[in-house]
Amino acid sequence: GEPAIEPLISSLVNANQNIREKVVTILGAMAPAIKATESLISIMKSDVEDASVIKSVVMVLGQWGDKGATKPLLGAFKKYLPTDLDLTEEIVKALGKIKDSSAVSPLLNALKPHPYLGDDYRVQINLIFALGEIGDKKATVSLLQLLLDKTNESRIRLTAIWALGIICDAEAIEPLV
C-alpha cells in the first residue's frame, strides 16, 4: 500500500538491475499517489547518470499515466534525444501512455528528421505511436504528410496509417481510402 511506495521508489536507484526491474513491476501495479509521482520526477531530474535508473522511473510514470509527469518527461526527452536513443524511446512511449494533449506539439516538432538519428527510425516510429495513443486531432495534418510522402520509409507510413486510424479524424478518411 501507500507506506511501501517511498521505500520502493528509493530502491529504484539501486545498482542491481534485477531489483530495479522488480520494483518497476510492483510500482506499475500500484495506484499512483501525487507524492510518489513527484518523488519519481525528482529522481529523473537529479544527477543520476545511470540511464537504466532513469528508464525505470520513466516506465513507472508511463504506467501510472499521471499527466503531472508530462512536462518533466518532455524535458527529459529534449535532454536525452541526441545522446541516448533507447531512453528517448522509453520516454516517448511513456508520453503516449499518459495521453496528455499538451505533449502533441513538442512530439510533432520532434518528428522532423534529426541528423543524429541517421537511419534509426525507432524514435520516429514511437513518436507516431505516441501521437496515435494521445489521439489529439492536432496531429492529423502532420501524420497525413508522413503518409503521403512516398520518400518516407514504409514502416513510417504504415505507422502513420495506424495512428490516423486511432485518432479517427474525418479529415484523414479520403487520403486513407
N, C-alpha and C positions, 0 to 999 in steps of 0.2 A: 503494500500500500504506500501511501504518501510518505511515511517516515523512511522508507527504503530508497526513495528517489535520490536524495542528495548523496548518500554513500555510493550508490550506483554511478551517478554522474562523476563523482571523484575518481572512480576506478576506470573511467574512460581514458585517463592519461597514463594508465598502467603500461609498462613496457611490453607485457605479454599480449601478443595479438589475439590469442585464443580467448583470453579473459575479456578483451575489448569486444570481440565478436559476440560472445555470450551476453555481455552487458547490453549491447545494441539490441539484441533479440528481446531481452527482458524489458528494457525501456520502451522499445517499439510496441510491445504488447500492452503497456500500461497507458492509462489515460493521461494526457499531458496536464501539467499544472503550470500556471503562469510563472511561478518562481523557478520551476525546473527549466522551462524554455529559456528564461533569462540566464540561468546558470550555464546551459549549453552554449548559448550565444557568447557568453563571456569566455568560455574555453576556446571557441572558434576565433575570437578576436584577440586572444592572448598571444604571447610569444612562443607558443608551442610550435616547434618546427617539424614535428613528426606528422607527415601528411596523412598517415593512416589514422592518427587520433582525430584530425580534422574530418577525415572521411567518415569516421564512426559517428561523430557529432552530427554531421550533415545528414547521414542516413536516418538518425533518430528524428531530427527536425522534420524531415520529409514524411516519415511515418506518422508523426503527430499531426501534421497538416496545420500547424498554428501560423496564421497569417502574420503574426508579430515577428516571425523569423524571415520574412521576405526581404526586407531591406538589408539586414546583415548578410543574408545569402547572396544578394546581388553584389554587395561589397566584396565578398569572398570570390565571387565569380570574376569580377574585374581583376582582382589580385592574382588569382591562380591561372587564368586563361593562357597567358603567354608561357607559363613555366610548368604546369602540371595538368596535362590533358585528362588523366584518369580522375583526378579530384574535380576538375571542371565538369566532367561528365556527370559525376555524382551530384554536384551542386545543381546542375540543370534538371536532373531527374527529381531532386527534392522540390525544386520550384514548381515543376509540373504537378507533383502530388499535392502541393499546398493550394494550387488553383486560385492564386491571388491575381486579379486582373491588373494590379499595379506593376506586375513583372512583365507584362506584354511588351511595352515599348522598349525596355532595355534588352529583352530577348530578341525582338525584331532587329534592333540595331546590331546585335551580335551575329545575326545571320549573314552579314556581309563577309566576304572572304578575308581571311587573315593570313598573312604570309607565313606565320609560324605554324600554321596547321598543315600546310603542304597538301598532300593527298589524303590526309586523315580526315574522314568525313564523320567520325563518331560524334564530335561535339555538335556539328551542324544537324545531324540526324536527331540527336537528343534535344536540340533546341526546337526542332519542328514537332517532335513528340510532345514536348512540354507545352508548346503553344496549343496543340490539339487538346491536351488534357485540361488546360485552363479554359478553353472553349470560348474565348472572347472574339467577337466578330471583327475587332480591330486588326486581327491577324490575317483576315481573308485575302486582302489585296496582295500582300507580300507572299503569301502561300501560293496564290494563283500565279504570280510572277515566277516563282520557283518551278511550278508545274509546267508552265507554258514555255519556259526557256529550255529548248531542246539541247543546249550545250551542257546542261546540268547532268550529273551522274543519274542513272536510272533509279538508284536507291534513294536519292534526294527527292526525285519527282514522285516516286511511289509513296514515300513518307508524307509528302505534301498532300497527296490524294487522301491518305488515311486521316490526316489532321483536318482537312477540309470536310471530310465526311462526319467527323466528330463535332465540328463546330456547327454544321447544319445552317450555313448562311445561304439564303436563296440566291445571292449574287454568284455563288460558285456552281450552281446547278448546270447552267448552259456549258461552261468550259469542261465540266466533268462528264457531260454526256457525249 
